[in-house]
Amino acid sequence: MTSRAKPSKKETSGANEDFEVLDVRDIGKEAESLLQSLRKYVSEGSHSKQLAIGGVSGWVTGYMAMKIGKTVATAVGGSLILLQIANHKGYININWSKVNKDLEGATKKLSQQGSDPSIPKMLDKVQHFVVENGYFSCGFSGGFLIGLAS
């Protein structure tokens, strides 16, 4: 596999150590072109290929979501339990009126600003992809559910 990034430069530091400086400015463009070519490959493939790729990618995504979700839920739940125990024992004192006041302020700010205007455009793109690649979408959905269950 060849890299399209600019060649690295050899630089010398004052301590007689050589090191390479990698130019990573074009990595985002490479990743975007890779995703575009993958989307084209899936879209132009046969129905069975779309179903297989969708199923496998959905299973991997579901499995990873389950594993990461369990870890995050354990960390957040454990933190809340420790926080509550520390509050109960008197190690810390939580000013709940200030917490509620800050939450109300954040809620008002979010309701006034609304959502990001780029979200509807992104949702339209996702909807178009799902409609155009129905077999891939069904395979991904099924694989995702199987991945969550395994």
Buried (B, 14 or more C-beta within 10 A) or exposed (E): EEEEEEEEEEEEEEEEEEEEEEEEEEEEEEEEEEEEEEBEEBEEBEEEBBBBBBBBBBBEBBBEEBEEEEEEEEEEEEEEEEEEEEEEEEEEEEEEEEEEEEEEEEEEEEEEEEEEEEEEEEEEEEEEBBEEBEBBBBBBBBBBEBBBEE
